[in-house]
Protein backbone atom coordinates (compact mmCIF):
# COMPACT_ATOMS: atom_id res chain seq x y z
CA UNK A 1 0.00 0.00 0.00
CA UNK A 2 1.24 3.48 -0.84
CA UNK A 3 1.23 6.25 1.78
CA UNK A 4 1.47 10.01 1.91
CA UNK A 5 2.63 12.16 4.81
CA UNK A 6 0.10 14.33 6.65
CA UNK A 7 0.83 16.75 9.48
CA UNK A 8 -0.92 18.03 12.59
CA UNK A 9 0.20 19.76 15.79
CA UNK A 10 1.81 16.54 17.05
CA UNK A 11 3.91 16.02 13.94
CA UNK A 12 3.80 13.83 10.85
CA UNK A 13 1.83 10.65 10.27
CA UNK A 14 1.53 8.25 7.35
CA UNK A 15 -1.91 8.07 5.72
CA UNK A 16 -2.96 5.62 2.98
CA UNK A 17 -2.52 7.46 -0.32
CA UNK A 18 -5.94 6.43 -1.62
CA UNK A 19 -7.88 7.79 1.36
CA UNK A 20 -9.28 11.30 1.79
CA UNK A 21 -8.75 11.69 5.52
CA UNK A 22 -5.82 13.39 7.21
CA UNK A 23 -3.55 13.13 10.22
CA UNK A 24 -6.08 13.28 13.07
CA UNK A 25 -8.29 10.61 11.54
CA UNK A 26 -5.26 8.38 11.09
CA UNK A 27 -4.21 8.90 14.71
CA UNK A 28 -7.70 7.94 15.86
CA UNK A 29 -7.55 4.73 13.82
CA UNK A 30 -4.24 3.89 15.46
CA UNK A 31 -5.21 4.89 19.00
CA UNK A 32 -8.71 3.37 19.14
CA UNK A 33 -8.60 -0.08 17.50
CA UNK A 34 -11.78 -1.04 19.36
CA UNK A 35 -14.76 -3.03 18.11
CA UNK A 36 -15.75 -4.00 14.58
CA UNK A 37 -17.90 -2.74 11.70
CA UNK A 38 -20.97 -2.56 13.94
CA UNK A 39 -19.14 -0.03 16.14
CA UNK A 40 -18.65 2.54 13.39
CA UNK A 41 -19.94 6.05 14.02
CA UNK A 42 -23.56 6.04 12.78
CA UNK A 43 -23.90 7.16 9.19
CA UNK A 44 -26.65 9.54 10.20
CA UNK A 45 -24.09 11.46 12.26
CA UNK A 46 -21.72 11.75 9.30
CA UNK A 47 -24.57 13.00 7.10
CA UNK A 48 -25.61 15.53 9.74
CA UNK A 49 -22.04 16.79 10.14
CA UNK A 50 -21.64 17.19 6.38
CA UNK A 51 -24.76 19.29 6.00
CA UNK A 52 -23.83 21.36 9.06
CA UNK A 53 -20.39 22.04 7.55
CA UNK A 54 -21.98 23.17 4.30
CA UNK A 55 -24.29 25.56 6.13
CA UNK A 56 -21.46 26.92 8.30
CA UNK A 57 -19.31 27.53 5.23
CA UNK A 58 -22.05 29.64 3.66
CA UNK A 59 -22.43 31.76 6.79
CA UNK A 60 -18.65 32.14 7.16
CA UNK A 61 -18.63 33.42 3.58
CA UNK A 62 -21.31 36.00 4.42
CA UNK A 63 -19.20 37.34 7.29
CA UNK A 64 -16.02 37.29 5.22
CA UNK A 65 -14.36 34.95 7.69
CA UNK A 66 -13.18 32.54 5.00
CA UNK A 67 -12.04 33.58 1.50
CA UNK A 68 -14.94 33.40 -0.89
CA UNK A 69 -13.51 30.74 -3.20
CA UNK A 70 -12.52 28.52 -0.28
CA UNK A 71 -15.88 28.94 1.46
CA UNK A 72 -17.66 28.06 -1.77
CA UNK A 73 -15.40 25.05 -2.27
CA UNK A 74 -16.02 23.85 1.29
CA UNK A 75 -19.79 24.18 0.94
CA UNK A 76 -19.76 22.48 -2.45
CA UNK A 77 -17.53 19.63 -1.23
CA UNK A 78 -19.68 19.06 1.85
CA UNK A 79 -22.85 18.92 -0.25
CA UNK A 80 -21.28 16.52 -2.77
CA UNK A 81 -20.15 14.27 0.05
CA UNK A 82 -23.62 14.51 1.60
CA UNK A 83 -25.28 13.42 -1.63
CA UNK A 84 -22.76 10.70 -2.49
CA UNK A 85 -20.93 9.68 0.67
CA UNK A 86 -17.75 7.57 0.31
CA UNK A 87 -18.26 5.64 3.54
CA UNK A 88 -14.80 4.10 3.39
CA UNK A 89 -13.41 7.56 4.13
CA UNK A 90 -15.34 7.81 7.42
CA UNK A 91 -13.88 4.79 9.24
CA UNK A 92 -13.87 5.85 12.89
CA UNK A 93 -15.51 3.98 15.72
CA UNK A 94 -17.95 5.22 18.33
CA UNK A 95 -15.36 4.37 20.99
CA UNK A 96 -13.25 7.53 20.92
CA UNK A 97 -13.14 10.81 22.81
CA UNK A 98 -16.45 11.57 24.49
CA UNK A 99 -16.94 14.85 22.66
CA UNK A 100 -16.72 13.25 19.22
CA UNK A 101 -13.69 15.35 18.27
CA UNK A 102 -12.05 12.65 16.14
CA UNK A 103 -15.19 12.24 14.02
CA UNK A 104 -15.61 16.00 13.67
CA UNK A 105 -12.02 16.21 12.45
CA UNK A 106 -12.50 13.21 10.16
CA UNK A 107 -15.32 15.11 8.45
CA UNK A 108 -13.28 18.34 8.40
CA UNK A 109 -10.29 16.59 6.84
CA UNK A 110 -12.26 14.81 4.14
CA UNK A 111 -14.12 17.99 3.17
CA UNK A 112 -10.84 19.93 3.13
CA UNK A 113 -9.20 17.38 0.84
CA UNK A 114 -12.12 17.33 -1.62
CA UNK A 115 -12.37 21.14 -1.60
CA UNK A 116 -8.61 21.53 -2.05
CA UNK A 117 -8.59 19.18 -5.03
CA UNK A 118 -11.45 21.17 -6.55
CA UNK A 119 -9.81 24.60 -6.40
CA UNK A 120 -6.15 23.59 -6.63
CA UNK A 121 -4.94 25.22 -3.42
CA UNK A 122 -4.80 24.23 0.24
CA UNK A 123 -7.96 24.15 2.31
CA UNK A 124 -7.36 23.75 6.04
CA UNK A 125 -9.63 21.45 8.08
CA UNK A 126 -9.54 23.76 11.12
CA UNK A 127 -9.04 27.27 9.77
CA UNK A 128 -11.50 26.91 6.90
CA UNK A 129 -13.86 23.95 7.35
CA UNK A 130 -14.19 24.25 11.14
CA UNK A 131 -14.21 28.07 11.23
CA UNK A 132 -16.62 29.56 13.84
CA UNK A 133 -17.16 26.08 15.27
CA UNK A 134 -15.99 23.70 17.96
CA UNK A 135 -16.61 19.99 18.22
CA UNK A 136 -18.38 20.90 21.45
CA UNK A 137 -21.19 22.71 19.65
CA UNK A 138 -21.05 20.88 16.32
CA UNK A 139 -21.33 17.31 17.56
CA UNK A 140 -24.34 17.84 19.89
CA UNK A 141 -26.00 19.68 17.01
CA UNK A 142 -25.33 16.75 14.69
CA UNK A 143 -26.85 14.31 17.18
CA UNK A 144 -29.99 16.44 17.52
CA UNK A 145 -30.24 16.87 13.76
CA UNK A 146 -29.65 13.19 12.96
CA UNK A 147 -32.19 12.06 15.56
CA UNK A 148 -34.79 14.55 14.35
CA UNK A 149 -34.43 13.54 10.70
CA UNK A 150 -34.44 9.80 11.42
CA UNK A 151 -37.57 10.15 13.53
CA UNK A 152 -39.37 12.27 10.95
CA UNK A 153 -38.36 10.21 7.93
CA UNK A 154 -38.36 6.66 9.30
CA UNK A 155 -39.72 6.20 12.81
CA UNK A 156 -42.96 8.17 12.59
CA UNK A 157 -43.94 6.79 9.14
CA UNK A 158 -43.32 3.22 10.32
CA UNK A 159 -45.40 3.83 13.44
CA UNK A 160 -48.16 5.41 11.35
CA UNK A 161 -48.22 2.37 9.10
CA UNK A 162 -48.51 0.03 12.09
CA UNK A 163 -51.35 2.10 13.55
CA UNK A 164 -53.22 2.03 10.23
CA UNK A 165 -52.81 -1.73 9.89
CA UNK A 166 -54.17 -2.24 13.39
CA UNK A 167 -57.08 0.13 12.78
CA UNK A 168 -57.98 -1.72 9.59
CA UNK A 169 -57.99 -5.03 11.44
CA UNK A 170 -60.06 -3.50 14.25
CA UNK A 171 -62.71 -2.38 11.75
CA UNK A 172 -62.81 -5.83 10.18
CA UNK A 173 -63.58 -7.48 13.51
CA UNK A 174 -65.64 -4.69 15.08
CA UNK A 175 -68.63 -7.03 15.67
CA UNK A 176 -66.86 -10.23 16.63
CA UNK A 177 -67.58 -10.88 20.32
CA UNK A 178 -64.83 -12.50 22.36
CA UNK A 179 -63.96 -12.94 25.98
CA UNK A 180 -61.90 -10.21 27.59
CA UNK A 181 -59.22 -11.19 30.08
CA UNK A 182 -57.73 -9.45 33.10
CA UNK A 183 -55.02 -10.90 35.36
CA UNK A 184 -54.78 -13.63 32.68
CA UNK A 185 -58.23 -14.81 33.80
CA UNK A 186 -61.59 -14.71 32.03
CA UNK A 187 -63.35 -11.33 32.21
CA UNK A 188 -66.40 -9.73 30.61
CA UNK A 189 -66.83 -9.76 26.81
CA UNK A 190 -65.30 -7.33 24.35
CA UNK A 191 -65.18 -7.31 20.60
CA UNK A 192 -61.98 -8.32 18.89
CA UNK A 193 -62.18 -4.93 17.20
CA UNK A 194 -62.21 -3.17 20.56
CA UNK A 195 -59.18 -5.13 21.69
CA UNK A 196 -57.18 -4.41 18.54
CA UNK A 197 -58.45 -0.83 18.49
CA UNK A 198 -56.96 -0.38 21.95
CA UNK A 199 -53.60 -1.45 20.57
CA UNK A 200 -53.91 1.02 17.70
CA UNK A 201 -54.81 3.84 20.10
CA UNK A 202 -51.70 3.13 22.18
CA UNK A 203 -49.48 3.38 19.11
CA UNK A 204 -51.17 6.60 17.99
CA UNK A 205 -50.83 8.18 21.44
CA UNK A 206 -47.14 7.32 21.52
CA UNK A 207 -46.58 8.71 18.02
CA UNK A 208 -48.16 11.95 19.16
CA UNK A 209 -45.80 12.12 22.11
CA UNK A 210 -42.81 11.47 19.84
CA UNK A 211 -43.93 14.23 17.46
CA UNK A 212 -44.19 16.60 20.42
CA UNK A 213 -40.77 15.57 21.75
CA UNK A 214 -39.17 16.34 18.39
CA UNK A 215 -39.66 20.01 19.20
CA UNK A 216 -36.99 19.50 21.86
CA UNK A 217 -34.46 18.46 19.22
CA UNK A 218 -34.93 21.39 16.85
CA UNK A 219 -32.78 23.92 18.80
CA UNK A 220 -29.07 23.36 18.07
CA UNK A 221 -25.95 24.26 20.04
CA UNK A 222 -24.17 25.85 17.06
CA UNK A 223 -22.74 29.25 17.91
CA UNK A 224 -21.71 28.20 21.41
CA UNK A 225 -18.25 27.03 20.28
CA UNK A 226 -16.05 25.58 23.04
CA UNK A 227 -17.85 26.31 26.32
CA UNK A 228 -21.00 28.20 25.36
CA UNK A 229 -19.63 31.74 25.22
CA UNK A 230 -19.47 31.81 21.43
CA UNK A 231 -15.76 32.65 21.38
CA UNK A 232 -14.45 32.93 17.78
CA UNK A 233 -17.94 32.84 16.26
CA UNK A 234 -19.80 35.95 15.03
CA UNK A 235 -22.99 37.09 16.71
CA UNK A 236 -26.10 35.23 15.55
CA UNK A 237 -23.96 32.58 13.85
CA UNK A 238 -26.09 29.78 15.27
CA UNK A 239 -29.32 31.46 14.21
CA UNK A 240 -28.08 32.02 10.66
CA UNK A 241 -26.86 28.44 10.32
CA UNK A 242 -30.21 27.17 11.64
CA UNK A 243 -32.00 29.21 8.97
CA UNK A 244 -29.73 27.75 6.29
CA UNK A 245 -30.40 24.21 7.54
CA UNK A 246 -34.15 24.81 7.62
CA UNK A 247 -34.12 25.90 3.99
CA UNK A 248 -32.04 22.95 2.84
CA UNK A 249 -33.73 20.19 4.85
CA UNK A 250 -37.31 21.41 4.68
CA UNK A 251 -37.84 20.97 8.40
CA UNK A 252 -37.72 23.68 11.07
CA UNK A 253 -34.32 24.05 12.76
CA UNK A 254 -33.75 26.52 15.59
CA UNK A 255 -30.84 27.97 17.51
CA UNK A 256 -30.72 27.15 21.23
CA UNK A 257 -30.85 30.39 23.22
CA UNK A 258 -28.75 29.19 26.13
CA UNK A 259 -25.59 27.71 24.68
CA UNK A 260 -24.22 26.72 28.08
CA UNK A 261 -27.20 24.43 28.52
CA UNK A 262 -26.87 23.19 24.93
CA UNK A 263 -23.30 22.00 25.50
CA UNK A 264 -23.55 20.51 28.97
CA UNK A 265 -27.07 19.04 29.15
CA UNK A 266 -28.50 16.22 27.11
CA UNK A 267 -31.93 16.48 28.72
CA UNK A 268 -33.80 16.95 25.45
CA UNK A 269 -32.18 13.90 23.91
CA UNK A 270 -32.90 11.86 27.03
CA UNK A 271 -36.55 12.95 27.01
CA UNK A 272 -36.91 12.12 23.31
CA UNK A 273 -35.44 8.67 23.77
CA UNK A 274 -37.71 8.10 26.75
CA UNK A 275 -40.75 8.52 24.50
CA UNK A 276 -39.20 6.20 21.90
CA UNK A 277 -38.80 3.68 24.71
CA UNK A 278 -42.47 4.19 25.62
CA UNK A 279 -43.52 3.32 22.07
CA UNK A 280 -41.26 0.27 22.20
CA UNK A 281 -42.91 -0.79 25.46
CA UNK A 282 -46.41 -0.53 23.97
CA UNK A 283 -45.39 -2.40 20.82
CA UNK A 284 -43.84 -5.04 23.10
CA UNK A 285 -47.21 -5.43 24.87
CA UNK A 286 -49.07 -5.66 21.55
CA UNK A 287 -46.71 -8.31 20.18
CA UNK A 288 -46.98 -10.34 23.38
CA UNK A 289 -50.80 -10.15 23.23
CA UNK A 290 -50.80 -11.25 19.60
CA UNK A 291 -48.47 -14.14 20.40
CA UNK A 292 -50.58 -15.24 23.37
CA UNK A 293 -53.90 -15.04 21.53
CA UNK A 294 -52.36 -17.01 18.65
CA UNK A 295 -50.90 -19.71 20.89
CA UNK A 296 -51.72 -23.24 19.86
CA UNK A 297 -52.87 -24.19 17.33
CA UNK A 298 -54.58 -27.03 19.23
CA UNK A 299 -53.57 -26.58 22.85
CA UNK A 300 -53.39 -22.82 23.36
CA UNK A 301 -55.74 -19.84 23.13
CA UNK A 302 -55.96 -20.21 19.37
CA UNK A 303 -58.13 -17.11 18.92
CA UNK A 304 -55.87 -15.59 16.28
CA UNK A 305 -54.21 -17.25 13.31
CA UNK A 306 -50.88 -15.75 12.26
CA UNK A 307 -49.42 -15.92 8.75
CA UNK A 308 -47.06 -18.86 8.32
CA UNK A 309 -43.90 -17.09 7.17
CA UNK A 310 -41.37 -19.88 7.64
CA UNK A 311 -40.95 -23.31 9.28
CA UNK A 312 -40.62 -22.90 13.02
CA UNK A 313 -38.60 -25.85 14.20
CA UNK A 314 -35.57 -27.84 13.11
CA UNK A 315 -36.92 -30.95 14.84
CA UNK A 316 -40.74 -30.65 15.02
CA UNK A 317 -42.33 -30.96 11.56
CA UNK A 318 -45.27 -28.70 10.83
CA UNK A 319 -44.50 -26.23 13.62
CA UNK A 320 -44.94 -22.53 12.81
CA UNK A 321 -43.75 -19.97 15.33
CA UNK A 322 -44.75 -16.31 15.96
CA UNK A 323 -41.42 -15.09 14.63
CA UNK A 324 -42.39 -11.49 13.90
CA UNK A 325 -43.69 -11.11 17.45
CA UNK A 326 -40.44 -12.48 18.82
CA UNK A 327 -38.32 -10.20 16.64
CA UNK A 328 -40.11 -7.02 17.69
CA UNK A 329 -40.09 -7.97 21.38
CA UNK A 330 -36.33 -8.49 21.24
CA UNK A 331 -36.00 -5.08 19.61
CA UNK A 332 -38.11 -3.54 22.37
CA UNK A 333 -35.88 -5.04 25.05
CA UNK A 334 -32.79 -3.67 23.30
CA UNK A 335 -34.36 -0.20 23.19
CA UNK A 336 -35.14 -0.38 26.90
CA UNK A 337 -31.50 -1.32 27.52
CA UNK A 338 -30.39 1.57 25.30
CA UNK A 339 -32.54 3.88 27.40
CA UNK A 340 -30.62 2.96 30.52
CA UNK A 341 -27.36 3.89 28.77
CA UNK A 342 -28.89 7.12 27.44
CA UNK A 343 -30.08 8.08 30.92
CA UNK A 344 -26.70 7.44 32.51
CA UNK A 345 -24.79 9.19 29.72
CA UNK A 346 -27.14 12.17 29.85
CA UNK A 347 -26.39 12.60 33.54
CA UNK A 348 -22.67 13.04 32.85
CA UNK A 349 -22.60 16.67 31.73
CA UNK A 350 -19.57 17.54 33.83
CA UNK A 351 -19.28 21.32 34.16
CA UNK A 352 -19.42 22.83 30.63
CA UNK A 353 -19.54 19.70 28.47
CA UNK A 354 -21.11 16.26 28.25
CA UNK A 355 -18.40 13.83 27.18
CA UNK A 356 -20.53 10.80 26.36
CA UNK A 357 -21.76 12.07 23.01
CA UNK A 358 -20.76 9.17 20.71
CA UNK A 359 -22.45 6.69 23.05
CA UNK A 360 -25.59 8.82 23.12
CA UNK A 361 -25.57 9.11 19.34
CA UNK A 362 -25.16 5.38 18.85
CA UNK A 363 -27.95 4.38 21.22
CA UNK A 364 -30.53 6.98 20.25
CA UNK A 365 -30.09 6.43 16.53
CA UNK A 366 -29.94 2.65 16.91
CA UNK A 367 -33.22 2.70 18.84
CA UNK A 368 -34.96 4.78 16.17
CA UNK A 369 -33.63 2.63 13.33
CA UNK A 370 -34.42 -0.69 15.01
CA UNK A 371 -37.90 0.32 16.07
CA UNK A 372 -38.74 1.73 12.64
CA UNK A 373 -37.59 -1.42 10.87
CA UNK A 374 -39.18 -3.67 13.47
CA UNK A 375 -42.59 -1.98 13.36
CA UNK A 376 -42.61 -2.02 9.56
CA UNK A 377 -41.84 -5.74 9.49
CA UNK A 378 -44.33 -6.53 12.26
CA UNK A 379 -47.08 -4.60 10.46
CA UNK A 380 -46.48 -6.03 6.98
CA UNK A 381 -45.49 -9.61 7.85
CA UNK A 382 -47.75 -10.24 10.83
CA UNK A 383 -50.60 -7.79 11.48
CA UNK A 384 -51.73 -7.64 7.84
CA UNK A 385 -52.11 -11.42 7.66
CA UNK A 386 -53.81 -12.03 11.02
CA UNK A 387 -57.21 -13.72 10.89
CA UNK A 388 -59.63 -14.58 13.68
CA UNK A 389 -60.45 -18.17 14.60
CA UNK A 390 -64.14 -17.41 14.99
CA UNK A 391 -65.05 -20.98 15.97
CA UNK A 392 -62.61 -20.97 18.88
CA UNK A 393 -63.62 -17.46 19.94
CA UNK A 394 -67.31 -18.43 19.95
CA UNK A 395 -66.57 -21.55 21.98
CA UNK A 396 -64.78 -19.54 24.66
CA UNK A 397 -67.62 -17.01 24.83
CA UNK A 398 -70.14 -19.81 25.31
CA UNK A 399 -68.09 -21.35 28.12
CA UNK A 400 -67.31 -18.14 30.00
CA UNK A 401 -68.70 -17.59 33.48
CA UNK A 402 -67.82 -13.89 33.53
CA UNK A 403 -70.82 -12.93 31.38
CA UNK A 404 -72.71 -13.35 34.65
CA UNK A 405 -71.40 -9.89 35.59
CA UNK A 406 -74.23 -8.43 33.50
CA UNK A 407 -76.75 -9.93 35.94
CA UNK A 408 -75.44 -8.22 39.09
CA UNK A 409 -77.56 -5.02 38.78
CA UNK A 410 -80.69 -7.22 38.99
CA UNK A 411 -79.68 -10.20 41.15
CA UNK A 412 -76.90 -8.67 43.25
CA UNK A 413 -73.24 -9.59 43.53
CA UNK A 414 -73.54 -12.46 46.02
CA UNK A 415 -76.38 -14.23 44.19
CA UNK A 416 -74.56 -14.00 40.87
CA UNK A 417 -71.32 -15.22 42.46
CA UNK A 418 -73.18 -18.26 43.79
CA UNK A 419 -74.69 -18.97 40.37
CA UNK A 420 -71.28 -18.66 38.69
CA UNK A 421 -69.77 -21.05 41.23
CA UNK A 422 -72.58 -23.52 40.63
CA UNK A 423 -72.15 -23.30 36.85
CA UNK A 424 -68.44 -23.95 37.24
CA UNK A 425 -68.98 -26.96 39.50
CA UNK A 426 -71.64 -28.44 37.21
CA UNK A 427 -69.74 -27.63 34.01
CA UNK A 428 -72.80 -25.85 32.67
CA UNK A 429 -73.35 -22.47 31.06
CA UNK A 430 -74.49 -19.39 32.99
CA UNK A 431 -77.74 -19.35 31.04
CA UNK A 432 -78.52 -22.97 31.87
CA UNK A 433 -77.71 -22.43 35.54
CA UNK A 434 -79.75 -19.23 35.91
CA UNK A 435 -82.82 -20.70 34.23
CA UNK A 436 -82.59 -23.93 36.24
CA UNK A 437 -82.36 -21.89 39.44
CA UNK A 438 -85.41 -19.85 38.47
CA UNK A 439 -83.63 -16.60 39.24
CA UNK A 440 -84.71 -15.17 35.87
CA UNK A 441 -86.97 -16.10 33.01
CA UNK A 442 -85.45 -16.75 29.60
CA UNK A 443 -86.79 -13.42 28.36
CA UNK A 444 -85.34 -11.53 31.31
CA UNK A 445 -81.98 -13.26 30.92
CA UNK A 446 -81.79 -12.55 27.20
CA UNK A 447 -82.63 -8.88 27.74
CA UNK A 448 -79.77 -8.50 30.21
CA UNK A 449 -77.40 -10.28 27.84
CA UNK A 450 -77.93 -7.97 24.86
CA UNK A 451 -74.55 -7.55 23.21
CA UNK A 452 -74.87 -3.77 22.89
CA UNK A 453 -75.14 -3.65 26.66
CA UNK A 454 -72.21 -5.97 27.28
CA UNK A 455 -69.62 -4.47 24.94
CA UNK A 456 -70.95 -0.96 24.29
CA UNK A 457 -72.10 0.64 21.07
CA UNK A 458 -68.77 0.48 19.27
CA UNK A 459 -69.56 -2.96 17.88
CA UNK A 460 -71.87 -1.30 15.34
CA UNK A 461 -75.57 -0.87 14.73
CA UNK A 462 -76.00 -3.25 11.85
CA UNK A 463 -75.13 -6.93 11.90
CA UNK A 464 -74.71 -8.16 15.45
CA UNK A 465 -77.04 -5.65 17.14
CA UNK A 466 -79.36 -7.48 19.49
CA UNK A 467 -77.23 -10.61 19.68
CA UNK A 468 -77.33 -12.36 23.04
CA UNK A 469 -75.26 -14.73 25.12
C-alpha positions, 0 to 999 in steps of 0.5 A, a space after each residue: 500500500 502506498 502512503 502520503 505524509 500528513 501533518 498536525 500539531 503533534 507532527 507527521 503521520 503516514 496516511 494511505 494514499 488512496 484515502 481522503 482523511 488526514 492526520 487526526 483521523 489516522 491517529 484515531 484509527 491507530 489509538 482506538 482499534 476497538 470493536 468492529 464494523 458494527 461499532 462505526 460512528 452512525 452514518 446519520 451522524 456523518 450526514 448531519 455533520 456534512 450538511 452542518 459544515 456546508 451551512 457553516 461555510 455559507 455563513 462564514 462566507 457571508 461574514 467574510 471569515 473565509 475567502 470566498 472561493 474557499 468557502 464556496 469550495 467547502 460548501 460544495 464539497 460538503 454537499 457533494 459528500 452529503 449526496 454521495 458519501 464515500 463511507 470508506 473515508 469515514 472509518 472511525 468507531 464510536 469508541 473515541 473521545 467523548 466529545 466526538 472530536 475525532 469524528 468532527 475532524 475526520 469530516 473536516 479533513 475529508 471535506 478539506 481534501 475534496 475542496 482543495 482538489 477542486 480549487 487547486 490550493 490548500 484548504 485547512 480542516 480547522 481554519 477553513 472547514 471548522 471556522 466559527 465552530 468547535 466539536 463541542 457545539 457541532 457534535 451535539 447539534 449533529 446528534 440532535 439533527 440526525 435524531 430529528 431527521 431519522 424520527 421524521 423520515 423513518 420512525 414516525 412513518 413506520 409507526 403510522 403504518 402500524 397504527 393504520 394496519 391495526 385500525 384496519 384489522 379493528 374495523 374488520 372485527 368490530 362485531 366479533 364478540 370475544 372474551 376479555 381477560 384481566 389478570 390472565 383470567 376470564 373477564 367480561 366480553 369485548 369485541 376483537 375490534 375493541 381489543 385491537 383498536 386499543 392497541 392502535 390507540 396506544 401506538 397513535 398516542 405514543 406517536 403523538 408524544 414522539 412528534 411533540 418531543 421532536 420540538 426538543 431536538 430542533 434547537 441546536 448548540 451551534 454558535 456556542 463554540 467551546 464552552 457556550 460563550 461563542 468565542 471565535 464565532 460571530 454574533 447570531 452565527 447559530 441562528 443564521 446556520 439554523 436558517 440555512 439548515 431549515 431551507 435545505 432540509 425542509 424541516 424547522 431548525 432553531 438555535 438554542 438560546 442558552 448555549 451553556 445548557 446546549 453543550 452541557 445538558 443532554 436532557 432533550 435527547 434523554 426525554 426524546 429517547 424516553 418517549 421512543 422507549 415508551 412506544 417500544 414498550 407498547 409495541 412489546 405489549 401488543 406483540 406479546 398479546 398477539 403471540 398469546 392469543 395465537 398460541 396453539 394451534 390445538 392446545 393454546 388460546 388459538 383465537 388468532 391465526 398468524 401468517 405462516 412465514 417460515 418453518 418454526 422448528 428444526 426438529 418438530 415438523 409442521 411447527 410454525 412460530 410467531 417469529 415477527 412477534 419475537 423479533 419485535 419484542 427483542 428489539 423492544 428489550 434492546 431499546 429499553 436497555 439503550 434507554 438505561 445507557 442514554 439516561 446514565 450518559 445524559 447525567 454526565 454533563 460535567 461542568 461545561 460539556 457532556 463527554 458521552 456524546 458518541 455513546 448517546 448518538 449510537 444508542 438513540 439512533 440505533 433505537 430509532 432505526 431498530 424500532 422503525 424497521 421492526 414496526 414495519 416488518 411486524 405490520 407487513 409480515 404479521 398484522 396484515 395477515 392475522 385472521 380470527 379463529 371465529 369458531 374458537 372465539 365463539 366456543 370460549 364465549 359460550 363457556 365463559 362464566 364472567 358474562 354473569 357480571 351483566 346480571 349483578 344489577 338485577 340479582 346482586 353480587 352475592 347471588 350471581 357469584 353463587 350462580 357462577 360457582 354452581 355453573 363452574 362446578 356443574 360444568 354448565 353455562 351461565 344461562 342454563 344455571 340461571 334458568 334452572 335456578 329460576 332466578 330469571 326467566 329466559 326473556 329476562 336473561 336474554 334482555 340483560 345479555 344484549 350484546 350492545 349492553 355488554 360491549 358498548 355501542 362500538 360494535 356497530 348498529 347493523 349486523 350483530 345488534 341485538 345478539 345475546 349470550 
